[in-house]
Amino acid sequence: MDGELLLVGLVVIGLIGRSRNVTTSACILLIIKLLSLDQLLPVIERRGLETGLMLLTIGVLVPFLSGKITKKDVASIFTSPPGILALAGGALATYTNGTGLQLLQAEPHLIAGLVIGSIFGIVFLKGVPAGPLMAAGIAAMLMMIKDFFFG
């Protein structure tokens, strides 16, 4: 029952913070629970991140196939300062996401803090929702900085 209450809380937080992903995900899990399809939960837990990342990657690659990104666009990435900085930003972001994935695998309970922190950022800092991997990656880096300075 505690899990269901937490998910209802996440639905409310997602609605307040206008985070469709959090709201929809929590609702889907509640529906799975209400329909007594608990046998799906281990599969979702084991393959959910992998499947989500694959779908995200497909979405990012569509502009290559649709012609919105051309060979000329790709060439300019390697020859212009903004393009080179974009390459560095992409590399740093994926490293950060990987660090976040490791943190979430080691300490899955931190997702509640990431979601609530994201909602605070949306509401009070006028931010835009970030994915949980990026939020976890930033949290992991903050933890590394804390450990470096404070042991």
DSSP file with accessible surface (Angstrom, degrees, kcal/mol):
  #  RESIDUE AA STRUCTURE BP1 BP2  ACC     N-H-->O    O-->H-N    N-H-->O    O-->H-N    TCO  KAPPA ALPHA  PHI   PSI    X-CA   Y-CA   Z-CA
    1    1 A M     >        0   0  161      0, 0.0     4,-2.1     0, 0.0     5,-0.2   0.000 360.0 360.0 360.0 -32.5    0.0    0.0    0.0
    2    2 A D  H  >  +     0   0  128      1,-0.2     4,-2.4     2,-0.2     5,-0.2   0.907 360.0  53.1 -60.5 -40.6    2.9    2.4    0.7
    3    3 A G  H  > S+     0   0   41      1,-0.2     4,-2.3     2,-0.2    -1,-0.2   0.905 108.2  49.4 -61.6 -41.9    4.0    2.1   -3.0
    4    4 A E  H  > S+     0   0   49      2,-0.2     4,-2.5     1,-0.2    -1,-0.2   0.916 110.7  49.9 -65.2 -41.6    0.6    3.0   -4.3
    5    5 A L  H  X S+     0   0  105     -4,-2.1     4,-2.5     1,-0.2    -1,-0.2   0.902 110.0  51.0 -63.9 -39.9    0.4    6.0   -2.0
    6    6 A L  H  X S+     0   0  123     -4,-2.4     4,-2.4     2,-0.2    -1,-0.2   0.910 110.2  49.6 -63.2 -40.5    3.9    7.2   -3.1
    7    7 A L  H  X S+     0   0   34     -4,-2.3     4,-2.3     2,-0.2    -2,-0.2   0.903 109.3  50.9 -66.0 -39.4    2.8    6.8   -6.8
    8    8 A V  H  X S+     0   0   73     -4,-2.5     4,-2.4     2,-0.2    -1,-0.2   0.927 110.0  51.4 -61.5 -42.0   -0.4    8.8   -6.1
    9    9 A G  H  X S+     0   0   30     -4,-2.5     4,-2.9     1,-0.2    -2,-0.2   0.907 108.9  50.4 -59.8 -40.7    1.9   11.4   -4.5
   10   10 A L  H  X S+     0   0   38     -4,-2.4     4,-3.1     2,-0.2    -1,-0.2   0.871 107.1  54.5 -67.2 -34.0    4.1   11.4   -7.6
   11   11 A V  H  X S+     0   0   23     -4,-2.3     4,-2.5     2,-0.2    -2,-0.2   0.950 111.3  45.2 -61.0 -47.2    1.0   11.9   -9.8
   12   12 A V  H  X S+     0   0   73     -4,-2.4     4,-2.8     2,-0.2    -2,-0.2   0.943 114.8  47.1 -62.3 -47.0    0.1   15.0   -7.8
   13   13 A I  H  X S+     0   0   42     -4,-2.9     4,-2.8     1,-0.2    -1,-0.2   0.919 111.9  51.2 -61.6 -42.8    3.6   16.3   -7.8
   14   14 A G  H  <>S+     0   0    0     -4,-3.1     5,-2.9     1,-0.2     4,-0.3   0.896 111.1  48.0 -61.6 -39.6    3.8   15.6  -11.6
   15   15 A L  H ><5S+     0   0  113     -4,-2.5     3,-0.9     3,-0.2    -2,-0.2   0.926 113.0  47.8 -66.6 -44.0    0.6   17.5  -12.1
   16   16 A I  H 3<5S+     0   0  106     -4,-2.8    -2,-0.2     1,-0.2    -1,-0.2   0.919 117.7  42.0 -62.0 -43.0    1.7   20.5  -10.0
   17   17 A G  T 3<5S-     0   0    0     -4,-2.8    -1,-0.2    -5,-0.2    -2,-0.2   0.393 108.7-123.2 -87.1   4.3    5.0   20.6  -11.8
   18   18 A R  T < 5 +     0   0  171     -3,-0.9     2,-0.8    -4,-0.3    -3,-0.2   0.885  57.9 151.8  55.9  41.3    3.5   20.0  -15.2
   19   19 A S     >< -     0   0   12     -5,-2.9     4,-2.3    -6,-0.2     5,-0.2  -0.839  23.4-177.5-105.6  95.2    5.7   17.0  -15.8
   20   20 A R  H  > S+     0   0  209     -2,-0.8     4,-3.1     1,-0.2     5,-0.3   0.858  80.3  57.0 -61.1 -36.3    3.8   14.7  -18.1
   21   21 A N  H  > S+     0   0  132      2,-0.2     4,-2.4     1,-0.2     5,-0.2   0.930 110.1  42.8 -63.6 -45.1    6.4   12.0  -18.0
   22   22 A V  H  > S+     0   0   33      2,-0.2     4,-2.5     1,-0.2     5,-0.2   0.950 117.7  46.4 -65.3 -47.1    6.2   11.6  -14.2
   23   23 A T  H  X S+     0   0   18     -4,-2.3     4,-2.4     1,-0.2    -2,-0.2   0.943 115.9  44.2 -61.6 -49.0    2.4   11.8  -14.2
   24   24 A T  H  X S+     0   0   74     -4,-3.1     4,-2.7    -5,-0.2     5,-0.2   0.923 113.7  50.2 -64.4 -44.0    2.0    9.3  -17.0
   25   25 A S  H  X S+     0   0   69     -4,-2.4     4,-2.3    -5,-0.3    -1,-0.2   0.928 112.3  46.6 -61.3 -46.3    4.6    6.9  -15.7
   26   26 A A  H  X S+     0   0    4     -4,-2.5     4,-2.3    -5,-0.2    -1,-0.2   0.910 112.9  50.5 -63.8 -39.8    3.1    6.9  -12.2
   27   27 A C  H  X S+     0   0   47     -4,-2.4     4,-2.6    -5,-0.2    -2,-0.2   0.915 108.9  51.1 -64.6 -42.5   -0.4    6.4  -13.6
   28   28 A I  H  X S+     0   0   91     -4,-2.7     4,-2.5     1,-0.2    -1,-0.2   0.933 111.2  48.1 -61.0 -43.8    0.6    3.5  -15.8
   29   29 A L  H  X S+     0   0   56     -4,-2.3     4,-2.3     1,-0.2    -1,-0.2   0.897 110.6  51.3 -65.5 -37.8    2.2    1.8  -12.8
   30   30 A L  H  X S+     0   0   30     -4,-2.3     4,-3.0     2,-0.2    -1,-0.2   0.909 110.0  49.7 -64.0 -40.2   -0.9    2.4  -10.8
   31   31 A I  H  X S+     0   0   93     -4,-2.6     4,-2.4     2,-0.2    -2,-0.2   0.926 109.1  51.9 -64.0 -43.1   -3.0    0.9  -13.5
   32   32 A I  H  <>S+     0   0   17     -4,-2.5     5,-2.7     1,-0.2    -1,-0.2   0.926 113.1  45.5 -57.8 -43.5   -0.7   -2.2  -13.7
   33   33 A K  H ><5S+     0   0   77     -4,-2.3     3,-1.7     1,-0.2    -2,-0.2   0.932 112.0  50.4 -66.0 -45.6   -1.1   -2.6   -9.9
   34   34 A L  H 3<5S+     0   0  142     -4,-3.0    -1,-0.2     1,-0.3    -2,-0.2   0.833 110.4  50.1 -63.2 -31.3   -4.9   -2.1  -10.1
   35   35 A L  T 3<5S-     0   0  112     -4,-2.4    -1,-0.3    -5,-0.2    -2,-0.2   0.350 113.6-120.6 -88.0   7.0   -5.2   -4.7  -12.8
   36   36 A S  T < 5 +     0   0   93     -3,-1.7     3,-0.3     1,-0.1    -3,-0.2   0.869  67.4 141.1  55.6  40.9   -3.1   -7.1  -10.7
   37   37 A L    > < +     0   0   60     -5,-2.7     3,-2.5     1,-0.2     4,-0.4  -0.177  12.2 140.0-100.8  38.9   -0.5   -7.4  -13.4
   38   38 A D  T >   +     0   0   62      1,-0.3     3,-1.4    -5,-0.2    -1,-0.2   0.729  57.0  74.4 -57.2 -24.3    2.3   -7.4  -10.9
   39   39 A Q  T 3> S+     0   0  129     -3,-0.3     4,-0.5     1,-0.3    -1,-0.3   0.722  90.1  60.1 -64.5 -18.0    4.2  -10.0  -12.9
   40   40 A L  H <> S+     0   0   73     -3,-2.5     4,-2.6     1,-0.2    -1,-0.3   0.725  85.5  79.0 -77.4 -22.7    5.1   -7.2  -15.3
   41   41 A L  H <> S+     0   0   62     -3,-1.4     4,-3.0    -4,-0.4     5,-0.2   0.898  90.2  49.0 -59.8 -44.6    6.9   -5.2  -12.7
   42   42 A P  H  > S+     0   0   66      0, 0.0     4,-2.4     0, 0.0    -1,-0.2   0.904 113.3  48.6 -62.1 -36.7   10.2   -7.2  -12.7
   43   43 A V  H  X S+     0   0   70     -4,-0.5     4,-2.9     2,-0.2     5,-0.3   0.932 113.2  46.5 -66.3 -44.9   10.3   -7.0  -16.5
   44   44 A I  H  X S+     0   0   70     -4,-2.6     4,-2.5     1,-0.2     5,-0.3   0.925 114.0  48.6 -63.0 -42.6    9.7   -3.3  -16.5
   45   45 A E  H  < S+     0   0  165     -4,-3.0     4,-0.4    -5,-0.2    -2,-0.2   0.908 116.9  41.8 -63.9 -41.4   12.3   -2.8  -13.8
   46   46 A R  H  < S+     0   0  158     -4,-2.4     4,-0.2    -5,-0.2    -2,-0.2   0.881 132.2  20.5 -75.0 -38.2   14.9   -4.8  -15.6
   47   47 A R  H  X S+     0   0  120     -4,-2.9     4,-2.7    -5,-0.2     5,-0.2   0.472  96.9  93.2-113.4  -3.7   14.2   -3.5  -19.1
   48   48 A G  H  X S+     0   0   30     -4,-2.5     4,-2.8    -5,-0.3     5,-0.2   0.936  90.5  41.9 -61.6 -50.4   12.5   -0.2  -18.6
   49   49 A L  H  > S+     0   0   76     -4,-0.4     4,-2.9    -5,-0.3     5,-0.2   0.929 115.8  50.7 -63.4 -43.4   15.5    2.1  -18.7
   50   50 A E  H  > S+     0   0  112     -4,-0.2     4,-2.1     2,-0.2    -2,-0.2   0.934 113.7  44.4 -59.9 -46.6   17.1    0.2  -21.6
   51   51 A T  H  X S+     0   0   63     -4,-2.7     4,-2.5     2,-0.2    -1,-0.2   0.919 113.6  50.6 -65.6 -43.3   13.9    0.4  -23.6
   52   52 A G  H  X S+     0   0   37     -4,-2.8     4,-2.5    -5,-0.2    -2,-0.2   0.910 110.5  48.8 -61.9 -42.3   13.4    4.1  -22.7
   53   53 A L  H  X S+     0   0   61     -4,-2.9     4,-2.6     2,-0.2    -1,-0.2   0.885 110.0  52.2 -65.9 -37.1   16.9    5.0  -23.8
   54   54 A M  H  X S+     0   0  107     -4,-2.1     4,-2.6    -5,-0.2    -2,-0.2   0.942 111.0  46.6 -63.8 -45.5   16.5    3.1  -27.0
   55   55 A L  H  X S+     0   0  108     -4,-2.5     4,-2.5     2,-0.2    -2,-0.2   0.903 112.0  51.3 -63.5 -39.0   13.3    5.0  -27.8
   56   56 A L  H  X S+     0   0  111     -4,-2.5     4,-2.2     2,-0.2    -1,-0.2   0.929 110.2  49.0 -62.4 -43.8   15.0    8.3  -26.9
   57   57 A T  H  X S+     0   0   77     -4,-2.6     4,-2.0     2,-0.2    -2,-0.2   0.917 109.7  51.5 -63.6 -41.5   17.9    7.5  -29.2
   58   58 A I  H  X S+     0   0   91     -4,-2.6     4,-1.3     1,-0.2    -1,-0.2   0.940 109.8  50.4 -59.4 -45.4   15.5    6.7  -32.0
   59   59 A G  H  < S+     0   0   47     -4,-2.5     3,-0.3     1,-0.2    -2,-0.2   0.892 110.6  49.0 -61.1 -37.5   13.8   10.0  -31.5
   60   60 A V  H  < S+     0   0   90     -4,-2.2    -1,-0.2     1,-0.2     4,-0.2   0.841 111.5  50.1 -71.5 -30.7   17.1   11.9  -31.6
   61   61 A L  H >X S+     0   0   92     -4,-2.0     3,-1.4     1,-0.2     4,-1.2   0.666  85.5  87.2 -84.0 -15.6   18.2   10.1  -34.8
   62   62 A V  H 3X S+     0   0   75     -4,-1.3     4,-2.7    -3,-0.3     3,-0.4   0.885  80.0  61.6 -54.7 -42.2   14.9   10.8  -36.8
   63   63 A P  H 3>>S+     0   0   35      0, 0.0     6,-1.8     0, 0.0     5,-1.1   0.826 100.6  55.7 -58.2 -26.6   16.2   14.2  -38.1
   64   64 A F  H <45S+     0   0  107     -3,-1.4     3,-0.4    -4,-0.2    -2,-0.2   0.930 112.7  40.6 -66.9 -43.8   19.0   12.4  -39.8
   65   65 A L  H  <5S+     0   0  161     -4,-1.2    -1,-0.2    -3,-0.4    -3,-0.1   0.864 113.9  52.6 -72.6 -36.1   16.6   10.1  -41.7
   66   66 A S  H  <5S-     0   0   67     -4,-2.7    -1,-0.2     1,-0.1    -2,-0.2   0.560 112.5-115.2 -81.0  -6.5   14.1   12.8  -42.4
   67   67 A G  T  <5S+     0   0   47     -4,-0.7    -3,-0.2    -3,-0.4    -2,-0.1   0.502  83.2 120.5  87.9   3.1   16.7   15.1  -44.0
   68   68 A K  S   <S+     0   0  166     -5,-1.1     2,-0.5    -6,-0.2    -4,-0.2   0.777  77.7  47.2 -70.5 -25.3   16.4   17.9  -41.3
   69   69 A I  S    S-     0   0   56     -6,-1.8    -2,-0.2     4,-0.0    -1,-0.2  -0.984  83.0-168.6-116.4 121.8   20.1   17.3  -40.6
   70   70 A T     >  -     0   0   66     -2,-0.5     4,-2.1     1,-0.1     5,-0.2  -0.526  38.6-102.4-104.6 172.5   22.3   17.2  -43.7
   71   71 A K  H  > S+     0   0  190      1,-0.2     4,-2.7     2,-0.2     5,-0.2   0.877 124.1  55.6 -59.4 -36.8   25.9   16.2  -44.3
   72   72 A K  H  > S+     0   0  170      2,-0.2     4,-2.2     1,-0.2    -1,-0.2   0.911 105.8  50.8 -63.3 -41.9   26.7   19.9  -44.5
   73   73 A D  H  > S+     0   0   66      2,-0.2     4,-0.9     1,-0.2    -1,-0.2   0.920 111.6  47.8 -60.2 -44.1   25.2   20.3  -41.0
   74   74 A V  H >X S+     0   0   50     -4,-2.1     4,-0.8     1,-0.2     3,-0.7   0.924 110.2  52.0 -64.8 -42.9   27.3   17.5  -39.7
   75   75 A A  H >< S+     0   0   56     -4,-2.7     3,-0.9     1,-0.2     4,-0.5   0.897 104.8  56.3 -61.6 -38.4   30.5   18.8  -41.3
   76   76 A S  H >X S+     0   0   54     -4,-2.2     4,-1.3     1,-0.2     3,-0.7   0.766  94.5  68.2 -68.6 -21.9   30.0   22.2  -39.8
   77   77 A I  H << S+     0   0   56     -4,-0.9    -1,-0.2    -3,-0.7    10,-0.2   0.887 102.9  44.9 -61.8 -36.2   29.9   20.7  -36.3
   78   78 A F  T << S+     0   0  129     -3,-0.9    -1,-0.2    -4,-0.8    -2,-0.2   0.557 118.1  42.7 -86.9  -5.8   33.6   19.8  -36.6
   79   79 A T  T <4 S+     0   0  112     -3,-0.7    -1,-0.2    -4,-0.5    -2,-0.2   0.487 100.1  70.0-120.3  -5.5   34.7   23.2  -38.0
   80   80 A S  S  X S-     0   0   34     -4,-1.3     4,-2.7    -3,-0.2     5,-0.2  -0.900  75.6-127.0-116.6 145.9   32.8   25.8  -36.0
   81   81 A P  H  > S+     0   0   97      0, 0.0     4,-2.6     0, 0.0     5,-0.2   0.926 112.2  49.5 -56.0 -44.6   33.4   26.8  -32.3
   82   82 A P  H  > S+     0   0   93      0, 0.0     4,-2.2     0, 0.0     5,-0.1   0.912 111.9  49.8 -61.9 -36.9   29.6   26.3  -31.5
   83   83 A G  H  > S+     0   0    7     -7,-0.3     4,-2.3     2,-0.2    -6,-0.1   0.921 110.9  47.9 -65.8 -42.6   29.7   22.9  -33.2
   84   84 A I  H  X S+     0   0   88     -4,-2.7     4,-2.4     2,-0.2    -1,-0.2   0.912 112.3  49.5 -64.9 -41.4   32.8   21.8  -31.2
   85   85 A L  H  X S+     0   0  126     -4,-2.6     4,-3.0    -5,-0.2    -1,-0.2   0.881 108.5  53.8 -64.9 -35.1   31.3   23.1  -28.0
   86   86 A A  H  X S+     0   0   62     -4,-2.2     4,-2.8    -5,-0.2    -2,-0.2   0.910 107.7  50.5 -64.4 -41.0   28.1   21.1  -28.9
   87   87 A L  H  X S+     0   0   77     -4,-2.3     4,-2.4   -10,-0.2    -2,-0.2   0.938 112.5  46.3 -59.9 -45.9   30.2   18.0  -29.3
   88   88 A A  H  X S+     0   0   57     -4,-2.4     4,-2.7     1,-0.2     5,-0.2   0.917 112.6  50.5 -63.7 -42.1   31.8   18.6  -25.9
   89   89 A G  H  X S+     0   0   39     -4,-3.0     4,-2.7     1,-0.2    -2,-0.2   0.915 110.8  48.9 -62.5 -42.2   28.4   19.3  -24.3
   90   90 A G  H  X S+     0   0   38     -4,-2.8     4,-2.3     2,-0.2    -1,-0.2   0.917 112.4  48.0 -63.3 -42.7   27.0   16.1  -25.8
   91   91 A A  H  X S+     0   0   61     -4,-2.4     4,-2.2     2,-0.2    -2,-0.2   0.928 113.8  46.8 -64.4 -44.1   29.9   14.0  -24.6
   92   92 A L  H  X S+     0   0  108     -4,-2.7     4,-2.7     1,-0.2    -2,-0.2   0.907 111.5  52.1 -64.8 -40.2   29.7   15.6  -21.1
   93   93 A A  H  X S+     0   0   31     -4,-2.7     4,-2.8    -5,-0.2    -2,-0.2   0.921 110.2  47.3 -64.0 -42.4   25.9   15.0  -21.0
   94   94 A T  H  X S+     0   0   94     -4,-2.3     4,-2.2     2,-0.2    -1,-0.2   0.888 112.1  50.1 -69.4 -35.1   26.2   11.4  -21.9
   95   95 A Y  H  X S+     0   0  137     -4,-2.2     4,-2.3     2,-0.2    -2,-0.2   0.938 112.0  48.5 -62.8 -44.7   28.9   10.9  -19.3
   96   96 A T  H  X S+     0   0    8     -4,-2.7     4,-2.4     1,-0.2    -2,-0.2   0.910 110.2  51.3 -62.3 -42.7   26.7   12.6  -16.7
   97   97 A N  H  X S+     0   0   46     -4,-2.8     4,-2.6     2,-0.2    -1,-0.2   0.898 108.7  51.8 -61.5 -40.2   23.8   10.4  -17.7
   98   98 A G  H  X S+     0   0   33     -4,-2.2     4,-2.2     2,-0.2    -2,-0.2   0.912 109.6  49.0 -62.8 -40.5   25.9    7.3  -17.3
   99   99 A T  H  X S+     0   0    9     -4,-2.3     4,-2.1     1,-0.2    -2,-0.2   0.902 111.0  51.1 -64.5 -39.2   26.9    8.4  -13.8
  100  100 A G  H  X S+     0   0    0     -4,-2.4     4,-2.7     2,-0.2    -2,-0.2   0.896 107.1  52.9 -64.7 -39.8   23.2    9.0  -13.1
  101  101 A L  H  X S+     0   0   42     -4,-2.6     4,-2.3     1,-0.2    -2,-0.2   0.934 109.0  49.5 -62.2 -43.3   22.3    5.6  -14.2
  102  102 A Q  H  X S+     0   0  131     -4,-2.2     4,-2.1     1,-0.2    -1,-0.2   0.914 111.5  49.6 -61.4 -41.9   24.9    4.0  -11.9
  103  103 A L  H  X S+     0   0   17     -4,-2.1     4,-3.1     1,-0.2    -2,-0.2   0.937 111.4  47.9 -63.3 -45.9   23.6    6.1   -9.0
  104  104 A L  H  < S+     0   0   20     -4,-2.7    -1,-0.2     1,-0.2    -2,-0.2   0.855 111.7  50.5 -65.9 -33.7   20.0    5.1   -9.7
  105  105 A Q  H  < S+     0   0  133     -4,-2.3    -1,-0.2    -5,-0.2    -2,-0.2   0.889 117.2  40.2 -69.4 -36.7   21.0    1.4   -9.9
  106  106 A A  H  < S+     0   0   75     -4,-2.1    -2,-0.2     1,-0.2    -1,-0.2   0.846 134.4  18.8 -78.8 -35.4   22.9    1.6   -6.6
  107  107 A E    ><  +     0   0   77     -4,-3.1     3,-2.0    -5,-0.2    -1,-0.2  -0.566  64.8 167.9-137.9  71.3   20.3    3.8   -4.8
  108  108 A P  G >  S+     0   0   80      0, 0.0     3,-1.8     0, 0.0     4,-0.2   0.749  71.0  73.9 -61.7 -22.3   16.9    3.7   -6.5
  109  109 A H  G >  S+     0   0  128      1,-0.3     3,-1.1     2,-0.1     4,-0.5   0.723  80.0  74.7 -65.0 -17.0   15.2    5.4   -3.5
  110  110 A L  G <> S+     0   0   43     -3,-2.0     4,-2.2     1,-0.2     3,-0.3   0.662  71.4  85.3 -70.5 -12.6   16.8    8.7   -4.6
  111  111 A I  H <> S+     0   0   65     -3,-1.8     4,-2.7     1,-0.2    -1,-0.2   0.868  83.7  58.4 -58.3 -33.7   14.3    9.0   -7.5
  112  112 A A  H <> S+     0   0   45     -3,-1.1     4,-2.7    -4,-0.2     5,-0.2   0.937 107.5  45.7 -62.0 -44.9   11.8   10.6   -5.1
  113  113 A G  H  > S+     0   0   49     -4,-0.5     4,-2.8    -3,-0.3    -1,-0.2   0.892 112.3  51.7 -65.0 -37.0   14.3   13.4   -4.3
  114  114 A L  H  X S+     0   0   22     -4,-2.2     4,-2.3     2,-0.2    -2,-0.2   0.922 112.2  45.8 -65.3 -42.7   15.1   13.8   -8.0
  115  115 A V  H  X S+     0   0   17     -4,-2.7     4,-2.4     2,-0.2    -2,-0.2   0.950 115.9  44.8 -66.4 -47.9   11.4   14.1   -8.9
  116  116 A I  H  X S+     0   0   67     -4,-2.7     4,-2.6    -5,-0.2    -2,-0.2   0.928 113.9  50.7 -64.1 -41.0   10.7   16.5   -6.1
  117  117 A G  H  X S+     0   0   39     -4,-2.8     4,-2.4    -5,-0.2    -1,-0.2   0.902 109.5  51.1 -62.0 -39.8   13.8   18.5   -6.8
  118  118 A S  H  X S+     0   0   34     -4,-2.3     4,-2.3    -5,-0.2    -1,-0.2   0.908 108.9  50.8 -63.9 -40.2   12.8   18.7  -10.5
  119  119 A I  H  X S+     0   0   13     -4,-2.4     4,-3.0     2,-0.2     5,-0.3   0.931 109.3  50.7 -63.5 -44.0    9.4   20.0   -9.5
  120  120 A F  H  X>S+     0   0  115     -4,-2.6     4,-3.0     1,-0.2     5,-0.8   0.922 110.4  50.6 -57.4 -44.0   10.9   22.7   -7.3
  121  121 A G  H  X5S+     0   0   19     -4,-2.4     6,-2.3     3,-0.2     4,-1.0   0.891 112.8  45.7 -62.1 -38.7   13.1   23.7  -10.2
  122  122 A I  H  X5S+     0   0    6     -4,-2.3     4,-0.5     4,-0.2    -2,-0.2   0.945 121.3  36.8 -67.8 -47.9   10.1   23.9  -12.5
  123  123 A V  H  <5S+     0   0   44     -4,-3.0    -2,-0.2    -5,-0.2    -3,-0.2   0.942 130.7  25.0 -74.7 -48.0    7.9   25.8  -10.1
  124  124 A F  H  <5S+     0   0  150     -4,-3.0    -3,-0.2    -5,-0.3    -2,-0.1   0.747 130.2  36.2 -95.5 -24.7   10.4   28.1   -8.4
  125  125 A L  H  <<S-     0   0  141     -4,-1.0    -3,-0.2    -5,-0.8    -1,-0.2   0.350  99.7-123.5-108.5   3.3   13.3   28.5  -10.9
  126  126 A K     <  +     0   0  171     -4,-0.5    -4,-0.2    -6,-0.2    -3,-0.1   0.857  58.4 159.5  56.4  38.0   11.0   28.5  -14.0
  127  127 A G        -     0   0   34     -6,-2.3    -1,-0.1    -9,-0.1    -9,-0.0  -0.177  42.8-114.5 -83.8 178.9   13.1   25.5  -15.3
  128  128 A V        -     0   0  129     -3,-0.1    -1,-0.1    -2,-0.0    -7,-0.0  -0.935  42.4 -94.3-114.6 137.1   12.3   22.9  -17.9
  129  129 A P        -     0   0   67      0, 0.0     2,-0.3     0, 0.0   -10,-0.0  -0.229  40.9-157.2 -55.3 134.0   11.9   19.2  -16.8
  130  130 A A        -     0   0   54      1,-0.1   -12,-0.0     2,-0.0    -3,-0.0  -0.771  26.6 -95.6-105.6 158.3   15.1   17.2  -17.2
  131  131 A G     >  -     0   0   40     -2,-0.3     4,-2.4     1,-0.1     5,-0.2  -0.339  33.0-114.5 -69.0 155.6   15.2   13.5  -17.5
  132  132 A P  H  > S+     0   0   70      0, 0.0     4,-2.8     0, 0.0     5,-0.2   0.833 114.4  57.4 -63.1 -30.1   15.8   11.5  -14.4
  133  133 A L  H  > S+     0   0   17      2,-0.2     4,-2.5     1,-0.2   -33,-0.2   0.923 108.7  44.9 -67.5 -42.0   19.2   10.3  -15.7
  134  134 A M  H  > S+     0   0   50      2,-0.2     4,-2.6     1,-0.2     5,-0.2   0.935 114.6  48.6 -66.3 -44.0   20.5   13.8  -16.1
  135  135 A A  H  X S+     0   0   18     -4,-2.4     4,-2.4     1,-0.2    -2,-0.2   0.933 114.0  46.7 -60.9 -42.5   19.1   14.8  -12.7
  136  136 A A  H  X S+     0   0    0     -4,-2.8     4,-2.9    -5,-0.2    -1,-0.2   0.884 110.2  54.0 -67.2 -36.7   20.7   11.7  -11.1
  137  137 A G  H  X S+     0   0    0     -4,-2.5     4,-2.4     2,-0.2    -2,-0.2   0.919 109.7  46.5 -63.2 -42.5   24.0   12.4  -12.9
  138  138 A I  H  X S+     0   0   88     -4,-2.6     4,-2.6     2,-0.2    -2,-0.2   0.925 112.5  50.7 -65.7 -41.4   24.1   15.9  -11.5
  139  139 A A  H  X S+     0   0   22     -4,-2.4     4,-2.4    -5,-0.2    -2,-0.2   0.921 109.7  51.0 -60.6 -42.7   23.3   14.6   -8.1
  140  140 A A  H  X S+     0   0    9     -4,-2.9     4,-2.2     2,-0.2    -1,-0.2   0.916 110.7  48.3 -62.3 -41.5   26.1   12.0   -8.5
  141  141 A M  H  X S+     0   0   53     -4,-2.4     4,-2.4     2,-0.2    -1,-0.2   0.904 110.2  51.5 -66.3 -39.6   28.5   14.7   -9.4
  142  142 A L  H  X S+     0   0  109     -4,-2.6     4,-2.7     1,-0.2    -1,-0.2   0.898 109.4  50.9 -62.4 -38.1   27.4   16.8   -6.4
  143  143 A M  H  X S+     0   0   65     -4,-2.4     4,-2.8     2,-0.2    -2,-0.2   0.898 109.0  51.2 -65.6 -38.3   28.0   13.8   -4.2
  144  144 A M  H  X S+     0   0   91     -4,-2.2     4,-2.4     2,-0.2    -2,-0.2   0.912 110.8  48.2 -63.9 -41.3   31.5   13.4   -5.7
  145  145 A I  H  X S+     0   0   90     -4,-2.4     4,-2.4     2,-0.2     5,-0.3   0.928 111.8  49.9 -64.7 -43.8   32.2   17.1   -5.0
  146  146 A K  H  X S+     0   0  107     -4,-2.7     4,-3.2     1,-0.2     5,-0.3   0.942 112.4  47.0 -58.9 -47.5   30.9   16.7   -1.4
  147  147 A D  H  X S+     0   0   83     -4,-2.8     4,-1.6     1,-0.2    -1,-0.2   0.881 110.9  52.7 -63.6 -37.1   33.0   13.6   -0.8
  148  148 A F  H  < S+     0   0  164     -4,-2.4    -1,-0.2    -5,-0.2    -2,-0.2   0.921 121.3  30.0 -64.4 -44.3   36.1   15.3   -2.3
  149  149 A F  H  < S+     0   0  137     -4,-2.4    -2,-0.2    -5,-0.1    -1,-0.2   0.791 134.8  26.2 -87.1 -31.5   35.8   18.4    0.0
  150  150 A F  H  <        0   0  175     -4,-3.2    -3,-0.2    -5,-0.3    -2,-0.2   0.314 360.0 360.0-120.0   5.8   34.2   16.9    3.1
  151  151 A G     <        0   0   81     -4,-1.6    -3,-0.1    -5,-0.3    -2,-0.1   0.566 360.0 360.0  75.7 360.0   35.3   13.2    3.0
